[in-house]
Amino acid sequence: MEEPTIPEGDQIPGEALSIEERTREEVEQVLRLMGDGDRNSALALFRELHPVDQGEALLGLGQELCWELLADLTPKETAQVLEHLDMDEALVVTAGIDPQVLPLVLDETRPDVAADILRQLPQEQSQETLEAMLEAQEVTPLLGYADETAGGLMVPEFPVVADHMTAGIALDVLRLLGPDAEEFGSIFVVDDQVKLLGSITITRLALSPLNTVVREIMQPEIISVTSEIDQEECARLMDRYNLRHLPVVDQEQRLIGIIQVEDVVDVVQEEATEDMYRIAGIAGERVMGSFGNSVRSRLPWLYINLGTAFLAALVISFFESTIARVAVLAVFLPVVAGQGGIAGTQTLTLVVRGMALGEISRHSGLQLISRELLLGSVHGLLLAVAVGLVAYVWNGTAVLGVVVGAAMLGNMIVAGLAGSGVPLLLRRFNMDPAVSSVIFVTTFTDVLGFLFFLGLAAVLVESLV
């Protein structure tokens, strides 16, 4: 029997869609069913989705429909969704949970997630919820740590073995833990005072003779952090040493928790997104978030940028007579300023990222600035030759090529200085280097670029006419 042929241009339904696209269609179908009032069908389809996609569906429903769907979920189902949301999204969902049900939901979530949510609730509601929780004893210790520290990020439940145990007894301990020990490739070793001594892989434990004492086969060199260490530093350590779990200890070196790699991935993503938003002056804004929040987030920086634009316009106004005599100068104004702005933004992006990753110490500032000045000079010379030749061919005046080329060289050096110097200066004054640095960098390159170009043109105006 011949295989059926598919006409050119036709596709087998669903085959051309990626997993993300198919999931997006299912999420949209849930939204449509809820919008049409078919709540039972929407709930059935919703329960087939992954918790990540369930969260997207809930947030896309709008407040009223979201809360209706939440009312039909079990505490465990709601908890699974909360564990896959960032904190702002989790609070939106939490607001729709009955206060009597919220303790049951938080009992089902990981202790670190429950603690994060409780920190964000009004104090009275947080206390009432905590008192009603059955698993409060696991969450309460975490509430004493700041949110963005190792203590706030860690989970207090983890498998450990004592150093005096034999390999056979240690394996029995892991068997008793059951599924809780499955995700660990290695476990931590402690003494009788729960002080961290080292780690051992489960593979090595299983392959060792059953009567071997754990302390004899453990790895004593181990990287740990104290509870007050910033979460970004924890992320850098786990990335640098390729760690799946990072132990957290107190001042007496007692093991009090561990940080899991999946939580650090979230931290890295959040911090990178936060820095990127701050560079552009849109911190705290989401793509489909509140319209009013978007206005409040962007407008102040747009006003600041407007002020810097008028500053650049003021510089140009000083040379109106020069531009009037040599109109072709106006053609090359955006070339000089634009190239400097791009170069400055390139440098700025690399420097801010380097600071976020801990690659730029407080003692390497002069070295960094020197490097970027040299790089700006090299780029400036190469670009100056190219733009000078274009200007000469364009107008047939060699002096114009010299003026444009010299201005380009000067502005590229300024770009390197501003791109590296602005974030270093902000950090020197204990300010976030990412906070709209791009606005300040482009101000330098625009104003000084115009000043170099038009100032040199004014000096040589007789040769340009």
Contacts in CASP RR format, 6 or more apart in sequence:
PFRMAT RR
TARGET T0000
AUTHOR 0000-0000-0000
METHOD contacts of the structure
MODEL  1
MEEPTIPEGDQIPGEALSIEERTREEVEQVLRLMGDGDRNSALALFRELH
PVDQGEALLGLGQELCWELLADLTPKETAQVLEHLDMDEALVVTAGIDPQ
VLPLVLDETRPDVAADILRQLPQEQSQETLEAMLEAQEVTPLLGYADETA
GGLMVPEFPVVADHMTAGIALDVLRLLGPDAEEFGSIFVVDDQVKLLGSI
TITRLALSPLNTVVREIMQPEIISVTSEIDQEECARLMDRYNLRHLPVVD
QEQRLIGIIQVEDVVDVVQEEATEDMYRIAGIAGERVMGSFGNSVRSRLP
WLYINLGTAFLAALVISFFESTIARVAVLAVFLPVVAGQGGIAGTQTLTL
VVRGMALGEISRHSGLQLISRELLLGSVHGLLLAVAVGLVAYVWNGTAVL
GVVVGAAMLGNMIVAGLAGSGVPLLLRRFNMDPAVSSVIFVTTFTDVLGF
LFFLGLAAVLVESLV
6 12 0 8 1.000
14 22 0 8 1.000
17 25 0 8 1.000
23 49 0 8 1.000
23 50 0 8 1.000
23 53 0 8 1.000
26 45 0 8 1.000
26 48 0 8 1.000
26 49 0 8 1.000
26 53 0 8 1.000
27 49 0 8 1.000
27 53 0 8 1.000
27 56 0 8 1.000
27 57 0 8 1.000
29 45 0 8 1.000
30 42 0 8 1.000
30 45 0 8 1.000
30 46 0 8 1.000
30 49 0 8 1.000
30 57 0 8 1.000
30 61 0 8 1.000
31 57 0 8 1.000
31 60 0 8 1.000
31 61 0 8 1.000
33 39 0 8 1.000
33 41 0 8 1.000
33 42 0 8 1.000
33 45 0 8 1.000
34 42 0 8 1.000
34 61 0 8 1.000
34 65 0 8 1.000
34 68 0 8 1.000
34 69 0 8 1.000
35 65 0 8 1.000
39 68 0 8 1.000
39 69 0 8 1.000
39 72 0 8 1.000
42 69 0 8 1.000
43 69 0 8 1.000
43 72 0 8 1.000
46 54 0 8 1.000
46 57 0 8 1.000
46 69 0 8 1.000
47 77 0 8 1.000
49 57 0 8 1.000
51 80 0 8 1.000
51 81 0 8 1.000
51 83 0 8 1.000
51 84 0 8 1.000
52 84 0 8 1.000
54 80 0 8 1.000
54 81 0 8 1.000
54 84 0 8 1.000
55 81 0 8 1.000
55 84 0 8 1.000
55 85 0 8 1.000
55 89 0 8 1.000
55 93 0 8 1.000
58 66 0 8 1.000
58 69 0 8 1.000
58 70 0 8 1.000
58 81 0 8 1.000
58 93 0 8 1.000
59 66 0 8 1.000
59 85 0 8 1.000
59 89 0 8 1.000
59 92 0 8 1.000
59 93 0 8 1.000
60 66 0 8 1.000
61 69 0 8 1.000
63 92 0 8 1.000
63 96 0 8 1.000
66 92 0 8 1.000
66 93 0 8 1.000
66 96 0 8 1.000
67 96 0 8 1.000
70 78 0 8 1.000
70 93 0 8 1.000
70 96 0 8 1.000
70 97 0 8 1.000
71 98 0 8 1.000
73 81 0 8 1.000
75 101 0 8 1.000
75 104 0 8 1.000
75 105 0 8 1.000
75 107 0 8 1.000
75 108 0 8 1.000
76 108 0 8 1.000
78 93 0 8 1.000
78 97 0 8 1.000
78 105 0 8 1.000
78 108 0 8 1.000
79 105 0 8 1.000
79 106 0 8 1.000
79 107 0 8 1.000
79 108 0 8 1.000
79 109 0 8 1.000
80 108 0 8 1.000
81 93 0 8 1.000
82 90 0 8 1.000
82 93 0 8 1.000
82 94 0 8 1.000
82 105 0 8 1.000
82 109 0 8 1.000
82 113 0 8 1.000
82 117 0 8 1.000
83 109 0 8 1.000
83 110 0 8 1.000
83 113 0 8 1.000
85 93 0 8 1.000
86 266 0 8 1.000
86 270 0 8 1.000
87 116 0 8 1.000
87 117 0 8 1.000
87 120 0 8 1.000
88 286 0 8 1.000
90 113 0 8 1.000
90 116 0 8 1.000
90 117 0 8 1.000
91 117 0 8 1.000
91 120 0 8 1.000
94 102 0 8 1.000
94 117 0 8 1.000
94 121 0 8 1.000
97 105 0 8 1.000
99 125 0 8 1.000
99 128 0 8 1.000
99 129 0 8 1.000
100 132 0 8 1.000
102 129 0 8 1.000
103 129 0 8 1.000
103 130 0 8 1.000
103 132 0 8 1.000
103 133 0 8 1.000
103 134 0 8 1.000
106 114 0 8 1.000
106 117 0 8 1.000
106 118 0 8 1.000
106 129 0 8 1.000
106 133 0 8 1.000
106 135 0 8 1.000
106 139 0 8 1.000
107 114 0 8 1.000
107 133 0 8 1.000
107 134 0 8 1.000
107 135 0 8 1.000
109 117 0 8 1.000
110 155 0 8 1.000
111 135 0 8 1.000
111 138 0 8 1.000
111 139 0 8 1.000
111 142 0 8 1.000
111 155 0 8 1.000
111 156 0 8 1.000
111 157 0 8 1.000
112 142 0 8 1.000
112 152 0 8 1.000
112 153 0 8 1.000
112 154 0 8 1.000
112 155 0 8 1.000
112 156 0 8 1.000
112 263 0 8 1.000
114 133 0 8 1.000
114 135 0 8 1.000
114 139 0 8 1.000
115 139 0 8 1.000
115 142 0 8 1.000
115 143 0 8 1.000
115 152 0 8 1.000
116 147 0 8 1.000
116 152 0 8 1.000
118 126 0 8 1.000
118 129 0 8 1.000
118 130 0 8 1.000
118 139 0 8 1.000
118 143 0 8 1.000
119 126 0 8 1.000
119 143 0 8 1.000
119 147 0 8 1.000
121 129 0 8 1.000
130 136 0 8 1.000
130 139 0 8 1.000
130 140 0 8 1.000
130 143 0 8 1.000
133 139 0 8 1.000
138 156 0 8 1.000
138 157 0 8 1.000
141 156 0 8 1.000
141 256 0 8 1.000
142 151 0 8 1.000
142 152 0 8 1.000
142 154 0 8 1.000
142 156 0 8 1.000
145 151 0 8 1.000
145 152 0 8 1.000
145 154 0 8 1.000
145 227 0 8 1.000
145 228 0 8 1.000
146 152 0 8 1.000
146 228 0 8 1.000
148 230 0 8 1.000
148 231 0 8 1.000
149 227 0 8 1.000
149 228 0 8 1.000
149 229 0 8 1.000
149 230 0 8 1.000
149 231 0 8 1.000
150 225 0 8 1.000
150 226 0 8 1.000
150 227 0 8 1.000
150 228 0 8 1.000
150 229 0 8 1.000
150 230 0 8 1.000
150 231 0 8 1.000
150 234 0 8 1.000
150 246 0 8 1.000
150 248 0 8 1.000
150 259 0 8 1.000
151 227 0 8 1.000
151 228 0 8 1.000
151 248 0 8 1.000
151 256 0 8 1.000
151 257 0 8 1.000
152 227 0 8 1.000
152 231 0 8 1.000
153 231 0 8 1.000
153 234 0 8 1.000
153 259 0 8 1.000
153 263 0 8 1.000
153 264 0 8 1.000
153 267 0 8 1.000
154 227 0 8 1.000
154 248 0 8 1.000
154 256 0 8 1.000
154 257 0 8 1.000
154 258 0 8 1.000
154 259 0 8 1.000
155 257 0 8 1.000
155 258 0 8 1.000
155 259 0 8 1.000
155 260 0 8 1.000
155 263 0 8 1.000
156 256 0 8 1.000
156 257 0 8 1.000
157 180 0 8 1.000
158 184 0 8 1.000
158 187 0 8 1.000
158 188 0 8 1.000
158 245 0 8 1.000
158 257 0 8 1.000
158 258 0 8 1.000
159 173 0 8 1.000
159 174 0 8 1.000
159 177 0 8 1.000
159 180 0 8 1.000
159 181 0 8 1.000
159 184 0 8 1.000
159 187 0 8 1.000
159 188 0 8 1.000
160 187 0 8 1.000
160 188 0 8 1.000
160 189 0 8 1.000
160 190 0 8 1.000
160 194 0 8 1.000
160 255 0 8 1.000
161 170 0 8 1.000
161 173 0 8 1.000
161 174 0 8 1.000
161 187 0 8 1.000
161 188 0 8 1.000
161 189 0 8 1.000
161 190 0 8 1.000
161 200 0 8 1.000
161 214 0 8 1.000
162 189 0 8 1.000
162 190 0 8 1.000
162 191 0 8 1.000
162 192 0 8 1.000
162 214 0 8 1.000
163 189 0 8 1.000
163 190 0 8 1.000
163 191 0 8 1.000
163 197 0 8 1.000
163 213 0 8 1.000
163 214 0 8 1.000
163 215 0 8 1.000
163 218 0 8 1.000
164 191 0 8 1.000
164 192 0 8 1.000
164 213 0 8 1.000
164 214 0 8 1.000
164 215 0 8 1.000
165 173 0 8 1.000
165 213 0 8 1.000
165 214 0 8 1.000
166 210 0 8 1.000
166 211 0 8 1.000
166 212 0 8 1.000
166 213 0 8 1.000
166 214 0 8 1.000
167 205 0 8 1.000
167 206 0 8 1.000
167 208 0 8 1.000
167 209 0 8 1.000
167 210 0 8 1.000
167 211 0 8 1.000
167 212 0 8 1.000
167 213 0 8 1.000
167 214 0 8 1.000
167 217 0 8 1.000
168 210 0 8 1.000
168 211 0 8 1.000
170 200 0 8 1.000
170 205 0 8 1.000
170 214 0 8 1.000
171 205 0 8 1.000
171 206 0 8 1.000
171 210 0 8 1.000
174 181 0 8 1.000
174 187 0 8 1.000
174 202 0 8 1.000
174 205 0 8 1.000
181 187 0 8 1.000
181 202 0 8 1.000
184 202 0 8 1.000
184 245 0 8 1.000
185 201 0 8 1.000
185 202 0 8 1.000
185 203 0 8 1.000
185 244 0 8 1.000
186 199 0 8 1.000
186 200 0 8 1.000
186 201 0 8 1.000
186 202 0 8 1.000
186 244 0 8 1.000
186 245 0 8 1.000
187 199 0 8 1.000
187 200 0 8 1.000
187 202 0 8 1.000
187 205 0 8 1.000
188 196 0 8 1.000
188 198 0 8 1.000
188 199 0 8 1.000
188 222 0 8 1.000
188 247 0 8 1.000
188 255 0 8 1.000
188 258 0 8 1.000
189 196 0 8 1.000
189 197 0 8 1.000
189 198 0 8 1.000
189 199 0 8 1.000
189 200 0 8 1.000
189 214 0 8 1.000
189 215 0 8 1.000
189 218 0 8 1.000
190 196 0 8 1.000
190 197 0 8 1.000
190 254 0 8 1.000
190 255 0 8 1.000
191 197 0 8 1.000
193 252 0 8 1.000
193 254 0 8 1.000
194 254 0 8 1.000
194 255 0 8 1.000
195 249 0 8 1.000
195 252 0 8 1.000
195 253 0 8 1.000
195 254 0 8 1.000
195 255 0 8 1.000
196 222 0 8 1.000
196 224 0 8 1.000
196 247 0 8 1.000
196 249 0 8 1.000
196 253 0 8 1.000
196 254 0 8 1.000
196 255 0 8 1.000
197 215 0 8 1.000
197 218 0 8 1.000
197 220 0 8 1.000
198 218 0 8 1.000
198 219 0 8 1.000
198 220 0 8 1.000
198 221 0 8 1.000
198 222 0 8 1.000
199 218 0 8 1.000
199 219 0 8 1.000
199 222 0 8 1.000
200 214 0 8 1.000
200 217 0 8 1.000
200 218 0 8 1.000
200 219 0 8 1.000
204 217 0 8 1.000
205 214 0 8 1.000
205 217 0 8 1.000
208 217 0 8 1.000
222 247 0 8 1.000
223 237 0 8 1.000
223 241 0 8 1.000
223 243 0 8 1.000
223 246 0 8 1.000
223 247 0 8 1.000
224 246 0 8 1.000
224 247 0 8 1.000
224 248 0 8 1.000
224 249 0 8 1.000
224 253 0 8 1.000
225 233 0 8 1.000
225 234 0 8 1.000
225 237 0 8 1.000
225 246 0 8 1.000
225 247 0 8 1.000
225 248 0 8 1.000
225 249 0 8 1.000
225 259 0 8 1.000
226 248 0 8 1.000
226 249 0 8 1.000
226 250 0 8 1.000
226 251 0 8 1.000
227 248 0 8 1.000
227 249 0 8 1.000
227 250 0 8 1.000
227 256 0 8 1.000
231 264 0 8 1.000
231 267 0 8 1.000
231 271 0 8 1.000
232 267 0 8 1.000
232 271 0 8 1.000
232 356 0 8 1.000
234 246 0 8 1.000
234 259 0 8 1.000
234 264 0 8 1.000
234 267 0 8 1.000
235 264 0 8 1.000
235 267 0 8 1.000
235 268 0 8 1.000
235 271 0 8 1.000
236 357 0 8 1.000
236 358 0 8 1.000
237 243 0 8 1.000
237 246 0 8 1.000
238 244 0 8 1.000
238 246 0 8 1.000
238 259 0 8 1.000
238 261 0 8 1.000
238 264 0 8 1.000
239 264 0 8 1.000
239 268 0 8 1.000
243 261 0 8 1.000
244 260 0 8 1.000
244 261 0 8 1.000
245 258 0 8 1.000
245 259 0 8 1.000
245 260 0 8 1.000
245 261 0 8 1.000
246 258 0 8 1.000
246 259 0 8 1.000
246 264 0 8 1.000
247 255 0 8 1.000
247 257 0 8 1.000
247 258 0 8 1.000
248 255 0 8 1.000
248 256 0 8 1.000
248 257 0 8 1.000
248 258 0 8 1.000
248 259 0 8 1.000
249 255 0 8 1.000
249 256 0 8 1.000
250 256 0 8 1.000
271 356 0 8 1.000
272 356 0 8 1.000
274 283 0 8 1.000
274 284 0 8 1.000
274 434 0 8 1.000
275 352 0 8 1.000
275 353 0 8 1.000
275 356 0 8 1.000
275 434 0 8 1.000
276 434 0 8 1.000
277 283 0 8 1.000
277 284 0 8 1.000
277 285 0 8 1.000
278 432 0 8 1.000
278 434 0 8 1.000
278 435 0 8 1.000
278 436 0 8 1.000
279 348 0 8 1.000
279 349 0 8 1.000
279 352 0 8 1.000
279 434 0 8 1.000
279 436 0 8 1.000
279 437 0 8 1.000
279 438 0 8 1.000
280 436 0 8 1.000
280 438 0 8 1.000
281 297 0 8 1.000
281 298 0 8 1.000
281 301 0 8 1.000
281 435 0 8 1.000
281 436 0 8 1.000
281 439 0 8 1.000
282 294 0 8 1.000
282 297 0 8 1.000
282 298 0 8 1.000
282 301 0 8 1.000
283 297 0 8 1.000
283 435 0 8 1.000
284 293 0 8 1.000
284 297 0 8 1.000
285 293 0 8 1.000
285 294 0 8 1.000
285 297 0 8 1.000
285 298 0 8 1.000
301 436 0 8 1.000
301 439 0 8 1.000
304 436 0 8 1.000
304 439 0 8 1.000
305 439 0 8 1.000
308 439 0 8 1.000
308 442 0 8 1.000
308 443 0 8 1.000
308 446 0 8 1.000
308 447 0 8 1.000
309 446 0 8 1.000
311 443 0 8 1.000
311 447 0 8 1.000
312 337 0 8 1.000
312 443 0 8 1.000
312 446 0 8 1.000
312 447 0 8 1.000
312 450 0 8 1.000
315 447 0 8 1.000
315 450 0 8 1.000
315 451 0 8 1.000
315 454 0 8 1.000
316 323 0 8 1.000
316 333 0 8 1.000
316 450 0 8 1.000
316 454 0 8 1.000
318 454 0 8 1.000
319 454 0 8 1.000
319 455 0 8 1.000
319 457 0 8 1.000
319 458 0 8 1.000
322 329 0 8 1.000
322 454 0 8 1.000
322 455 0 8 1.000
322 457 0 8 1.000
322 458 0 8 1.000
322 461 0 8 1.000
323 329 0 8 1.000
323 330 0 8 1.000
323 454 0 8 1.000
325 461 0 8 1.000
325 464 0 8 1.000
325 465 0 8 1.000
326 400 0 8 1.000
326 457 0 8 1.000
326 461 0 8 1.000
326 464 0 8 1.000
326 465 0 8 1.000
328 394 0 8 1.000
328 395 0 8 1.000
328 400 0 8 1.000
329 453 0 8 1.000
329 454 0 8 1.000
329 457 0 8 1.000
329 464 0 8 1.000
331 394 0 8 1.000
332 387 0 8 1.000
332 391 0 8 1.000
332 404 0 8 1.000
332 453 0 8 1.000
333 450 0 8 1.000
333 453 0 8 1.000
333 454 0 8 1.000
335 387 0 8 1.000
335 404 0 8 1.000
335 408 0 8 1.000
336 387 0 8 1.000
336 404 0 8 1.000
336 407 0 8 1.000
336 408 0 8 1.000
336 411 0 8 1.000
336 449 0 8 1.000
336 450 0 8 1.000
336 452 0 8 1.000
336 453 0 8 1.000
337 411 0 8 1.000
337 445 0 8 1.000
337 446 0 8 1.000
337 449 0 8 1.000
337 450 0 8 1.000
338 445 0 8 1.000
338 446 0 8 1.000
339 383 0 8 1.000
339 387 0 8 1.000
339 408 0 8 1.000
339 411 0 8 1.000
339 412 0 8 1.000
340 411 0 8 1.000
340 412 0 8 1.000
340 414 0 8 1.000
340 415 0 8 1.000
340 445 0 8 1.000
340 449 0 8 1.000
341 415 0 8 1.000
341 441 0 8 1.000
341 442 0 8 1.000
341 445 0 8 1.000
341 446 0 8 1.000
343 376 0 8 1.000
343 379 0 8 1.000
343 412 0 8 1.000
343 415 0 8 1.000
343 416 0 8 1.000
343 445 0 8 1.000
344 415 0 8 1.000
344 416 0 8 1.000
344 418 0 8 1.000
344 419 0 8 1.000
344 441 0 8 1.000
344 442 0 8 1.000
344 445 0 8 1.000
345 419 0 8 1.000
345 438 0 8 1.000
345 441 0 8 1.000
345 442 0 8 1.000
347 372 0 8 1.000
347 375 0 8 1.000
347 415 0 8 1.000
347 416 0 8 1.000
347 418 0 8 1.000
347 419 0 8 1.000
347 420 0 8 1.000
347 441 0 8 1.000
348 418 0 8 1.000
348 419 0 8 1.000
348 420 0 8 1.000
348 422 0 8 1.000
348 423 0 8 1.000
348 437 0 8 1.000
348 438 0 8 1.000
348 441 0 8 1.000
351 360 0 8 1.000
351 368 0 8 1.000
351 419 0 8 1.000
351 420 0 8 1.000
351 421 0 8 1.000
351 423 0 8 1.000
351 424 0 8 1.000
351 433 0 8 1.000
352 423 0 8 1.000
352 433 0 8 1.000
352 434 0 8 1.000
352 437 0 8 1.000
354 360 0 8 1.000
355 423 0 8 1.000
355 427 0 8 1.000
355 433 0 8 1.000
356 434 0 8 1.000
360 368 0 8 1.000
362 427 0 8 1.000
365 420 0 8 1.000
365 424 0 8 1.000
368 420 0 8 1.000
368 424 0 8 1.000
369 417 0 8 1.000
369 420 0 8 1.000
369 421 0 8 1.000
369 424 0 8 1.000
371 420 0 8 1.000
372 416 0 8 1.000
372 417 0 8 1.000
372 419 0 8 1.000
372 420 0 8 1.000
373 413 0 8 1.000
373 416 0 8 1.000
373 417 0 8 1.000
375 416 0 8 1.000
376 412 0 8 1.000
376 413 0 8 1.000
376 415 0 8 1.000
376 416 0 8 1.000
377 409 0 8 1.000
377 412 0 8 1.000
377 413 0 8 1.000
379 412 0 8 1.000
380 408 0 8 1.000
380 409 0 8 1.000
380 410 0 8 1.000
380 412 0 8 1.000
380 413 0 8 1.000
381 409 0 8 1.000
383 405 0 8 1.000
383 408 0 8 1.000
383 409 0 8 1.000
383 412 0 8 1.000
384 404 0 8 1.000
384 405 0 8 1.000
384 406 0 8 1.000
384 408 0 8 1.000
384 409 0 8 1.000
384 412 0 8 1.000
385 405 0 8 1.000
387 401 0 8 1.000
387 404 0 8 1.000
387 405 0 8 1.000
387 408 0 8 1.000
388 400 0 8 1.000
388 401 0 8 1.000
388 402 0 8 1.000
388 404 0 8 1.000
388 405 0 8 1.000
388 408 0 8 1.000
389 401 0 8 1.000
391 397 0 8 1.000
391 400 0 8 1.000
391 401 0 8 1.000
391 403 0 8 1.000
391 404 0 8 1.000
391 405 0 8 1.000
392 398 0 8 1.000
392 400 0 8 1.000
392 401 0 8 1.000
394 400 0 8 1.000
395 401 0 8 1.000
397 463 0 8 1.000
397 464 0 8 1.000
399 460 0 8 1.000
399 463 0 8 1.000
399 464 0 8 1.000
400 464 0 8 1.000
402 460 0 8 1.000
403 453 0 8 1.000
403 456 0 8 1.000
403 457 0 8 1.000
403 460 0 8 1.000
403 464 0 8 1.000
404 453 0 8 1.000
406 452 0 8 1.000
406 456 0 8 1.000
407 449 0 8 1.000
407 452 0 8 1.000
407 453 0 8 1.000
407 456 0 8 1.000
410 448 0 8 1.000
410 449 0 8 1.000
410 452 0 8 1.000
411 445 0 8 1.000
411 448 0 8 1.000
411 449 0 8 1.000
411 452 0 8 1.000
411 453 0 8 1.000
414 444 0 8 1.000
414 445 0 8 1.000
414 448 0 8 1.000
414 449 0 8 1.000
415 441 0 8 1.000
415 444 0 8 1.000
415 445 0 8 1.000
417 444 0 8 1.000
418 440 0 8 1.000
418 441 0 8 1.000
418 444 0 8 1.000
418 445 0 8 1.000
419 437 0 8 1.000
419 441 0 8 1.000
422 433 0 8 1.000
422 437 0 8 1.000
422 440 0 8 1.000
422 441 0 8 1.000
422 444 0 8 1.000
423 433 0 8 1.000
423 434 0 8 1.000
423 437 0 8 1.000
424 433 0 8 1.000
426 432 0 8 1.000
426 433 0 8 1.000
426 435 0 8 1.000
426 437 0 8 1.000
427 433 0 8 1.000
457 464 0 8 1.000
END
